[in-house]
Structures are given as structure tokens and as C-alpha cells.
Amino acid sequence: MIQQLSSDLGKQIGTGIFGADMKVELLNDGPVTIVIDTKQKE
């Protein structure tokens, strides 16, 4: 499926491991940032 999508779109499709630890970078382009920390349950 990934090969077919890559061929149809003309670009490489990224793959990974489901549920793996991911590092995400965010560029905020708005006037407000709301941080929700689900580990602290106060």
C-alpha cells in the first residue's frame, strides 16, 4: 500500500511503528497557546 501511495503521489511516504514514542515540534502561529498536561491530575 505504501509503495502504491508513493507512486501515485510522486513522493516518499513516511512510515513508522504504531504506538512508538514520537518527538513532535510545534510552531505556534496564533495569539494564544493552551498547554494541557494530562499527567498532572489536580
Backbone as CSV, one residue per row, in Angstrom:
resi,resn,N_x,N_y,N_z,CA_x,CA_y,CA_z,C_x,C_y,C_z
1,MET,0.814,-1.182,0.000,0.000,0.000,0.000,0.869,1.260,0.000
2,ILE,1.930,1.243,0.821,2.818,2.408,0.893,3.500,2.647,-0.444
3,GLN,3.936,1.578,-1.093,4.567,1.725,-2.414,3.592,2.328,-3.413
4,GLN,2.353,1.874,-3.405,1.349,2.383,-4.338,1.061,3.859,-4.079
5,LEU,0.914,4.243,-2.807,0.688,5.647,-2.464,1.865,6.516,-2.896
6,SER,3.084,6.044,-2.635,4.274,6.783,-3.053,4.292,6.987,-4.554
7,SER,3.953,5.939,-5.287,3.921,6.008,-6.747,2.841,6.974,-7.222
8,ASP,1.651,6.885,-6.640,0.532,7.743,-7.046,0.789,9.215,-6.737
9,LEU,1.403,9.488,-5.584,1.634,10.873,-5.172,2.929,11.461,-5.725
10,GLY,3.828,10.586,-6.141,5.104,11.055,-6.671,6.067,11.519,-5.594
11,LYS,5.852,11.086,-4.360,6.770,11.418,-3.267,6.787,10.290,-2.253
12,GLN,7.858,10.269,-1.445,8.028,9.205,-0.468,7.033,9.365,0.685
13,ILE,6.492,8.248,1.143,5.572,8.219,2.273,6.351,7.770,3.505
14,GLY,6.274,8.549,4.592,6.942,8.172,5.829,6.207,7.043,6.524
15,THR,6.939,6.143,7.122,6.354,5.033,7.873,6.986,4.984,9.258
16,GLY,6.394,4.240,10.144,6.923,4.106,11.494,6.275,2.946,12.211
17,ILE,6.422,2.936,13.511,5.873,1.871,14.349,4.677,2.433,15.098
18,PHE,3.529,1.769,14.987,2.318,2.221,15.669,2.535,2.238,17.175
19,GLY,2.198,3.346,17.812,2.322,3.468,19.259,3.718,3.792,19.741
20,ALA,4.644,4.061,18.815,6.017,4.376,19.212,6.077,5.759,19.849
21,ASP,7.118,6.001,20.644,7.338,7.313,21.247,7.719,8.287,20.134
22,MET,6.994,9.391,20.046,7.230,10.352,18.968,7.705,11.677,19.531
23,LYS,8.606,12.315,18.825,9.064,13.657,19.159,8.377,14.606,18.184
24,VAL,7.624,15.569,18.709,6.845,16.470,17.882,7.329,17.895,18.118
25,GLU,7.499,18.639,17.043,7.890,20.040,17.134,6.717,20.893,16.683
26,LEU,6.460,21.975,17.389,5.306,22.812,17.108,5.754,24.240,16.847
27,LEU,5.255,24.812,15.794,5.441,26.226,15.510,4.089,26.887,15.699
28,ASN,3.956,27.671,16.754,2.678,28.274,17.086,2.511,29.577,16.304
29,ASP,1.406,29.716,15.594,1.159,30.887,14.754,-0.102,31.622,15.195
30,GLY,-0.363,31.603,16.485,-1.589,32.242,16.959,-1.322,33.117,18.170
31,PRO,-2.323,33.843,18.613,-2.139,34.743,19.743,-2.175,34.047,21.107
32,VAL,-2.631,32.803,21.161,-2.796,32.109,22.441,-2.289,30.680,22.321
33,THR,-1.593,30.217,23.353,-1.179,28.819,23.438,-1.765,28.232,24.709
34,ILE,-2.479,27.137,24.604,-3.056,26.453,25.761,-2.325,25.125,25.919
35,VAL,-1.693,24.935,27.071,-0.958,23.706,27.344,-1.815,22.837,28.249
36,ILE,-2.062,21.606,27.823,-2.837,20.652,28.617,-1.895,19.524,29.003
37,ASP,-1.620,19.387,30.296,-0.742,18.343,30.797,-1.606,17.238,31.382
38,THR,-1.705,16.123,30.674,-2.583,15.034,31.121,-1.953,14.198,32.212
39,LYS,-0.651,14.390,32.499,-0.008,13.616,33.541,-0.284,14.177,34.927
40,GLN,-0.555,15.487,35.016,-0.882,16.104,36.299,-2.392,16.164,36.443
41,LYS,-2.911,15.407,37.365,-4.369,15.379,37.573,-4.696,16.070,38.897
42,GLU,-4.800,17.388,38.853,-5.063,18.158,40.067,-6.525,18.505,40.161
